[in-house]
């Protein structure tokens, strides 16, 4: 059985966020091995957006996770906060701009660019098709992986949370090359790299607009928490391609999910989330693309591939 714990911070102070994160992790009661030494924390730093936009993981949440790990395992553990370069983002700049270099100094942790260092190619089969994904060896050697995604809408796949966040860990910077098989690759990376703990940052979420809702979720199963988050965002899981494929490929527990509402309820989150009108969003995006292609044809300017994917 997979567990998903729901908690809410009363306000947005560091003290309240600390309390909500610690309460959620303690209630999850994950069985930590005292022999655990190498720990990777994977936030969502998809671009240079500040956490106040709801697009990137709040460094205050990561800070509390670091404290919790050291309290539960010991001060001698090696903790790396890790992210890979993206098509329109360089990790070294994101770390500096989004408060993670400050976090490194305060908490004595490593900051790792997963697109650099020892990279290995991993073959994975999804829907009877093989994919080769480049990964930093740190991910395959870690004793514990803590996935810290955002709870947010996503134009391409409907919504983004734990499974999608691990897509960002692929070492290849120009990830738009995977977009034609995006659902398969999302499932593939999660087959290769198993998340041990998920801590969802829903303090500020990104839907139709950014909104403070103060939600923190924790789970021991990435697929299970994504299914719960999808419902909280009023998304039908069977209509999200990568969730449907993940269930078919059985990469997580879907048969029995124990939702611990502590004290916030799923229905309360559903009411609070700023729902996106996906039909109007898709219609608007298609119109924008048509105008962009017309502009490109008339001006002979080049459209960046990431926009078209």
C-alpha positions, 0 to 999 in steps of 0.5 A, spaced: 500 500 500 502 506 498 501 512 503 500 519 501 500 524 507 496 531 506 498 537 510 497 545 510 501 550 513 497 556 516 501 561 513 507 562 509 513 564 514 519 559 515 517 557 521 510 554 519 513 551 512 518 548 517 512 545 521 508 543 515 514 539 512 516 536 518 509 534 520 508 531 513 515 527 513 514 524 520 507 522 519 509 518 512 514 514 517 518 512 512 523 507 514 530 510 513 536 505 514 541 508 518 546 505 513 544 511 508 550 515 506 549 518 499 542 522 499 540 526 493 535 531 493 531 533 486 528 540 486 524 542 480 528 548 477 525 548 470 527 555 469 529 561 472 522 563 475 522 565 483 519 560 487 513 565 488 511 564 481 509 557 483 514 554 478 520 552 482 521 549 488 521 553 494 528 553 497 525 553 504 522 547 503 529 543 501 532 546 507 527 543 512 528 536 508 536 537 509 534 538 517 530 532 517 534 527 514 540 529 519 536 529 525 533 522 522 540 519 520 545 523 522 550 529 521 555 525 517 550 523 511 552 526 504 547 530 501 547 533 494 541 538 491 541 536 484 538 538 477 540 538 470 541 543 465 534 544 460 533 546 453 533 554 456 536 553 463 543 552 465 543 549 472 549 553 475 545 560 474 539 557 477 542 555 483 545 562 484 538 566 482 533 561 486 537 561 492 540 555 492 547 557 493 545 561 499 542 554 501 549 550 500 553 555 505 547 555 510 546 547 510 553 545 508 550 541 502 553 539 495 550 543 489 550 538 483 549 539 475 546 532 473 548 534 466 556 534 468 560 529 471 560 521 470 554 520 465 552 513 463 547 511 458 541 507 461 537 502 456 530 502 458 524 498 455 517 502 455 511 500 451 515 494 448 520 500 445 527 501 447 530 508 449 537 510 451 537 515 456 543 519 459 544 519 466 549 522 472 552 516 475 550 519 482 543 518 481 544 510 480 549 510 486 545 514 491 542 510 497 536 515 498 533 519 493 528 525 495 524 528 489 521 535 491 516 537 485 512 542 484 504 542 484 503 545 477 499 545 471 503 544 464 501 546 457 504 540 454 502 534 459 497 537 463 500 537 469 507 536 473 509 533 479 513 527 481 514 523 475 515 529 471 520 532 475 524 526 474 524 527 467 528 533 469 534 529 471 536 526 464 543 529 463 541 531 456 540 539 456 536 539 450 530 535 452 525 537 447 528 531 443 524 527 447 518 531 446 515 526 441 515 520 446 514 524 452 510 520 456 514 514 454 521 517 456 517 520 463 515 513 465 522 510 462 526 515 467 522 513 473 523 506 471 531 507 471 531 512 477 526 510 483 524 515 488 524 513 495 521 519 498 516 524 494 515 531 498 510 535 494 511 543 494 504 546 494 506 552 498 505 556 492 502 553 486 501 554 479 495 553 475 491 558 471 495 563 476 500 562 481 496 562 488 498 561 495 495 554 498 500 552 503 499 545 501 505 540 503 504 532 501 509 526 502 509 519 499 513 513 498 510 512 491 511 517 486 505 514 481 501 514 487 502 521 489 501 524 482 494 520 482 492 524 488 495 531 485 492 530 479 485 529 482 487 535 487 488 539 480 481 536 477 485 532 472 482 526 470 488 521 471 486 516 465 487 523 460 494 524 462 498 520 457 504 519 462 500 517 468 495 512 463 502 509 461 505 509 468 499 505 470 499 500 464 507 499 466 506 498 473 511 503 475 508 504 482 502 502 487 495 504 484 491 499 487 491 501 494 493 508 496 492 510 503 491 518 503 492 521 510 488 527 511 492 531 516 489 536 517 487 538 510 482 534 506 483 532 498 477 536 497 479 542 500 485 542 496 481 541 490 477 547 491 483 552 493 487 550 486 486 555 481 484 550 475 486 551 468 481 551 462 485 546 458 481 546 452 481 554 452 489 554 453 490 549 448 486 553 443 490 559 445 496 556 444 495 553 437 493 560 435 499 563 437 503 558 434 500 559 427 501 566 428 508 565 430 509 560 424 506 566 419 511 571 422 517 566 421 515 565 414 514 573 412 520 575 416 525 568 415 526 568 422 527 562 426 523 559 431 526 556 437 525 548 436 523 548 444 517 552 442 514 548 437 515 541 441 
